[in-house]
Amino acid sequence: MAITLRQLEIFEKVAMCGQVTQASNQLLLTQSAVSMALAELERLSGAPLFERSGRRLYLNDRGRQLLPEAREVLARVHRIERFLEESIGTPTGTLVVGASTTIGNYLLPAMVGEFSRLYPGAKALLQVGNALQVEQGVEAGELDLGLIEGLQHLPSLEASPWRRDELVLIVGKDHPWASLGRATPDMLKDAAWIMRETGSGTREIFEAAMERAGVSYAVALELGHTEAIKKAVEAGLGVGCISRMAVQRELDQGWLYEVANPVDLQRTLLIVTRKNDYRSALFKAFLDLLENNKEL
């Protein structure tokens, strides 16, 4: 069976008008085209849908059952058409945005709220994971775009710089380094490091910086969330290295102490997208919002 939308549209119009002539005038079709479409629909359905009395057509029991179903299909098609027309120029719908942990927890929530205020018909759905997971989600089409704080893993994606960020070394208030306020390369080698898991952008930037500086180190404790690392460091279990934006509150309150170090821990946050993808008004609007919050 291959019923067309046109046949359903003609069926619905004839059911409303009760005449082929009137229906054809409203549809801007010839009477023969309307009659042929009805005949083909009834052939495909296996039995008549109308009772005929002269020029009048009345729905039979099968036709009455079909009418609301046809109207629902046509209404859905009209909604799709309206959405496609409106979405060309106006941000509409849901954009799925992936972000690595620091960005997702400390930067994007306010921007997602601003996006909804700017565009009432649009919504950004935020999914948080580590940098590698975000890239994989973008590549697979599960995420429309991603923001990561580590090194780019997948060359199939397009990566563009967004903002600058800095990692800082932190210790608890009773740690010996707290009173010194600084650490030497030898001190870094002997530290009990509390780090994020492999695949985390923060972990990768830390590892790359330590390698460039020629500093070996040992990870004493690996935790999957920045908040857990802060609590472990505050409890005196070791030394942490996390984004300044994630720990500024604790530094201001004196719960944790920043330690100056000889290693360059600056990094660039990246926007990752699929190459050569069509960019809708919704997609462009979110990119514009990110651009307006760009600090390089």
Residue pairs with C-beta under 8 A, 6 or more apart in sequence:
1 44
2 44
3 41
3 44
5 73
5 74
5 77
6 37
7 37
7 38
7 40
7 41
7 44
8 41
8 70
8 73
8 74
9 27
9 74
10 23
10 27
10 29
10 34
10 37
10 38
10 41
11 37
11 38
11 41
11 49
11 63
11 66
11 67
11 70
12 67
12 70
12 71
12 74
13 23
13 26
13 27
14 20
14 23
14 34
14 38
14 50
14 57
15 50
15 57
15 59
15 63
15 67
16 23
17 23
17 26
18 56
18 57
18 58
19 55
19 56
19 57
20 31
20 34
20 35
20 38
20 55
20 57
21 31
21 55
23 34
24 30
24 31
24 33
24 34
27 34
38 49
38 50
41 49
42 48
42 49
42 50
45 62
45 66
47 62
48 60
48 62
48 63
49 59
49 60
49 62
49 63
49 66
50 57
50 58
50 59
50 60
50 63
51 57
51 58
51 59
51 60
52 58
59 67
83 92
83 93
86 92
86 121
87 93
87 280
87 281
87 282
88 280
88 281
89 281
90 119
90 121
90 281
91 119
91 121
91 122
91 280
91 281
91 282
91 284
91 285
91 286
92 119
92 121
92 122
92 281
92 282
93 121
93 122
93 123
93 282
94 122
94 123
94 124
94 125
95 122
95 123
95 124
95 125
95 144
95 145
95 282
95 283
95 286
96 124
96 125
96 127
96 142
96 143
96 144
97 108
97 112
97 124
97 125
97 126
97 127
97 143
97 144
97 145
97 146
97 147
97 286
98 126
98 127
98 128
98 129
98 133
98 134
98 137
98 138
98 142
98 143
98 145
98 146
98 147
99 107
99 108
99 126
99 127
99 128
99 134
99 146
99 147
99 148
100 128
100 129
100 130
100 131
100 134
100 146
100 147
100 148
100 149
100 150
100 200
100 201
101 128
101 129
101 130
101 149
101 196
101 200
101 201
101 202
101 225
101 226
102 149
102 165
102 201
102 202
102 226
102 242
102 243
102 245
102 246
103 147
103 148
103 149
103 269
104 126
104 127
104 128
104 129
104 147
105 128
105 226
105 246
106 243
106 245
106 246
107 147
107 163
107 245
107 293
108 126
108 147
109 126
111 124
111 289
111 290
111 293
112 124
112 126
114 289
115 122
115 123
115 124
115 285
115 286
115 289
116 122
116 123
116 124
118 285
118 289
119 282
119 285
122 282
122 285
124 286
127 137
127 143
129 137
130 150
130 196
130 197
130 199
130 200
130 201
131 148
131 149
131 150
131 151
131 153
131 199
131 200
131 201
131 204
132 150
132 153
132 199
133 199
134 143
134 146
134 147
134 148
134 272
135 146
135 148
135 152
135 153
135 154
135 157
135 272
136 154
137 143
137 146
138 144
138 145
138 146
138 157
138 272
138 273
138 274
139 154
139 156
139 157
139 274
141 274
144 283
145 271
145 272
145 273
145 283
145 286
145 287
146 271
146 272
146 273
147 162
147 269
147 270
147 271
147 272
147 290
148 201
148 269
148 270
148 272
149 165
149 201
149 202
149 205
149 243
149 267
149 269
149 270
150 200
150 201
150 202
150 203
150 204
150 205
150 267
151 201
151 204
151 205
151 208
152 159
152 270
152 272
154 272
156 274
156 275
157 272
157 273
157 274
157 275
158 272
158 273
158 274
158 275
159 270
159 271
159 272
160 270
160 271
160 273
161 268
161 269
161 270
161 271
161 296
162 268
162 269
162 270
162 271
162 290
162 294
162 296
163 268
163 269
163 293
163 294
163 295
163 296
164 266
164 267
164 268
164 269
164 295
164 296
165 243
165 244
165 245
165 266
165 267
165 268
165 269
166 243
166 244
166 265
166 266
166 267
167 202
167 205
167 206
167 209
167 241
167 242
167 243
167 244
167 265
167 266
167 267
168 241
168 242
168 243
168 244
168 247
168 251
168 258
168 259
168 265
169 183
169 239
169 240
169 241
169 258
169 259
169 260
169 261
169 265
170 230
170 233
170 239
170 240
170 241
170 242
170 247
170 250
170 251
170 256
170 257
170 258
170 259
171 177
171 178
171 233
171 239
171 240
171 256
171 257
171 259
172 178
172 233
172 234
172 235
172 236
172 256
172 257
173 234
173 254
173 255
173 256
173 257
174 236
175 236
175 239
175 257
177 183
177 187
177 239
177 257
177 259
178 257
178 259
180 259
181 257
181 258
181 259
181 260
182 259
182 260
182 261
183 191
183 259
183 260
183 261
183 262
184 262
185 213
185 214
185 215
185 262
185 263
188 210
188 215
188 217
188 261
188 262
188 263
189 215
189 216
189 217
191 217
191 218
191 238
191 239
192 218
192 220
192 221
192 237
192 238
192 239
193 217
193 218
193 219
193 220
193 221
193 238
193 239
193 240
193 241
194 219
194 220
194 221
194 222
194 223
194 229
194 232
194 233
194 237
194 238
194 239
194 240
195 202
195 203
195 206
195 219
195 221
195 222
195 223
195 229
195 240
195 241
196 202
196 203
196 222
196 223
196 224
196 225
196 226
196 229
196 242
197 203
197 222
197 223
197 224
201 267
202 226
202 241
202 242
202 243
205 265
205 267
206 241
206 265
209 263
209 264
209 265
210 216
210 217
210 263
212 263
212 264
213 262
213 263
213 264
215 263
220 237
220 238
221 232
221 237
221 238
223 229
223 232
226 242
226 243
226 246
229 240
229 242
230 240
230 242
230 246
230 247
230 250
230 256
232 238
232 240
233 239
233 240
233 256
234 250
234 255
234 256
239 259
241 265
247 256
250 256
251 257
251 258
268 296
271 287
271 290
279 287
